[in-house]
Amino acid sequence: MIKISIIVPCYKVEKYLPRCLDSLVNQTLDDIEIICINDGSPDNCINILQDYKKKYGEKIVIIDKQNEGVWRGRHDGVKIASGEYIGFVDSDDYVALDYAEKLYNAAVKENADISVCGFDRIDMETGRLYSREMCKSPRKNFDIRNNPERILTLNGAPWNKIYKAHLLKNMEDLDHPPKILDDMMFLLLAYIHAQKVVFVPESLVFYMIRSDSIINTIKEEQIESTYRAMLEVRNVYKKENPQLLTLIDAMAFLHLGVSLMFRLSYDPNCNMKKAIRRNLQFMDRYFPTWRKCQYLTVRYMKKNGFDNFKLWIVRWVYRVHFFRAFLAVYRFMINKLKIDIKW
């Protein structure tokens, strides 16, 4: 039986793809398959994939399709995955050679639904290490049913995690996938029926920061699709796991109220005062508990640890209407001081 299926969406990454594939075909865990989705890439990606297929045979699986974006590509990979667990690696990133083995062993040992590792954020052009994240030890394993607030402390990307296959094969799809923050919403749909989460507090993924990344090129007009998709996610939870609606409202504040507004602040044509006001109106209308979220009370944090203390501070910044000033300070810290804070 295949232990892990690793899904690699590919689009305009011919420059980085061989390094990614080399890190995967040489994994210390033998029983893996690498499902590569050539998402209508106009460059040389398909030829690179076919060369690796010739060399490594059944270990490489290729889906060659018209361009539909990473959301559809991931779902196409999940459909054919035969592994006990499923993971994702971005094609411009690469992983440690024991990435699969350590994540899989941790998951099997604890019979976990999701296994999470640490990662390095690295500047693509200079090779400089920005930060090492999710590596603080000891990081306690948890059950989402008992401590849903711990999800707020996980990074909002799927590529440093593996998931029991049934979580992804049976997860809801979205009629209108978002154009931005799609990683976070994909994760929320994966979490909805998950229980135990375990950690490997080592950096096993090398996440490369590119200047042309979508994370740095968000425009105001893309926000509508994000709002619409987040509403779809909340409706799925309302139907399938309503006890976690408070968590969804908190996630909306974290990712729409903080992350999305921060990224949007880099658009020189954006009226941030107007955008923040509109965002507040949207969250108040559709994610109403974010202002009084039980996970962000001092009493709750004291009982369950203060992992969400920084998010509690940002919520107070919102309440006293200093968020635009906060964004300016935050950007100065990142751009000039090279200090990033993870919420």
CORVENPE-V401775 format. One record per pair of residues at least 6 apart in sequence whose C-alpha atoms are under 7 Angstrom apart, sorted by the first residue. I is the first residue (numbers start at 1). GAP is how many residues later the second one is. If there is no record, write none. Layout:
<<I;GAP> <I;GAP>>
This chain:
<<2;29> <2;30> <2;31> <2;80> <2;81> <2;82> <3;28> <3;29> <3;80> <3;81> <3;82> <4;28> <4;29> <4;79> <4;80> <4;81> <4;82> <4;83> <5;27> <5;28> <5;29> <5;30> <5;76> <5;77> <5;78> <5;80> <5;81> <5;82> <6;27> <6;28> <6;29> <6;80> <6;81> <6;82> <6;83> <7;27> <7;28> <7;29> <7;67> <7;70> <7;80> <7;81> <7;82> <8;27> <8;28> <8;29> <8;80> <8;81> <8;82> <8;83> <9;27> <9;28> <9;29> <9;30> <9;61> <9;64> <9;65> <9;81> <9;82> <10;26> <10;27> <10;28> <10;29> <10;31> <10;81> <11;27> <11;28> <11;29> <11;30> <12;29> <12;30> <12;31> <13;32> <13;78> <13;79> <14;29> <14;30> <14;31> <16;75> <16;76> <17;74> <17;75> <19;75> <20;71> <20;72> <20;73> <20;74> <23;71> <23;72> <23;73> <23;74> <26;71> <27;70> <27;71> <27;73> <28;69> <28;70> <28;73> <29;71> <29;72> <32;27> <33;26> <33;27> <34;25> <34;26> <34;27> <35;25> <35;26> <35;27> <35;42> <36;25> <36;26> <36;27> <37;25> <37;26> <37;27> <37;36> <38;7> <38;8> <38;25> <38;26> <38;27> <39;25> <39;26> <39;27> <39;28> <39;29> <39;30> <39;34> <40;25> <40;26> <40;27> <53;7> <71;106> <78;90> <78;91> <79;90> <83;82> <84;80> <84;81> <85;77> <85;78> <85;79> <85;80> <86;76> <86;77> <86;78> <86;79> <87;72> <87;74> <87;75> <87;76> <88;70> <88;71> <89;70> <90;69> <92;116> <93;113> <93;114> <93;115> <94;111> <94;112> <95;109> <95;110> <95;111> <96;108> <96;109> <99;105> <103;12> <103;13> <103;14> <103;59> <103;97> <106;9> <106;92> <106;94> <107;7> <107;8> <107;91> <112;84> <112;85> <112;86> <113;50> <113;51> <113;81> <113;82> <113;83> <113;84> <114;47> <114;48> <114;49> <114;50> <114;82> <114;83> <114;84> <115;46> <115;47> <115;48> <115;82> <115;83> <115;84> <116;44> <116;45> <116;46> <116;82> <116;83> <116;84> <117;17> <117;43> <117;44> <117;82> <117;83> <117;84> <117;85> <117;86> <117;87> <118;15> <118;16> <118;17> <118;42> <118;82> <118;83> <118;84> <118;85> <118;86> <118;87> <119;13> <119;14> <119;15> <119;84> <119;85> <119;86> <119;87> <119;88> <120;9> <120;11> <120;12> <120;13> <120;83> <120;85> <120;86> <120;87> <121;8> <121;9> <121;10> <121;11> <121;85> <121;86> <121;87> <121;88> <122;6> <122;7> <122;8> <122;84> <122;85> <122;86> <122;87> <123;6> <123;7> <123;85> <123;86> <123;87> <124;84> <124;85> <124;86> <134;67> <135;66> <135;67> <135;68> <136;65> <137;64> <139;60> <141;56> <141;57> <141;58> <142;54> <142;55> <142;56> <143;52> <143;53> <143;54> <144;50> <144;51> <144;52> <145;50> <148;99> <149;98> <149;146> <152;99> <153;154> <153;155> <156;27> <156;28> <157;26> <157;27> <158;25> <158;29> <160;45> <167;23> <167;26> <167;27> <168;22> <171;18> <171;19> <172;17> <174;58> <176;53> <177;52> <178;47> <178;48> <178;51> <179;43> <179;46> <179;47> <180;46> <181;45> <192;45> <192;49> <216;47> <218;45> <218;46> <219;45> <219;48> <220;44> <220;50> <234;14> <237;7> <237;8> <238;7> <246;43> <246;47> <249;38> <249;39> <249;40> <249;41> <250;40> <250;43> <253;37> <257;22> <262;65> <265;7> <294;6> <295;6> <296;12> <296;16> <310;33> <311;32> <317;6> <333;6> <333;7> <334;6>>
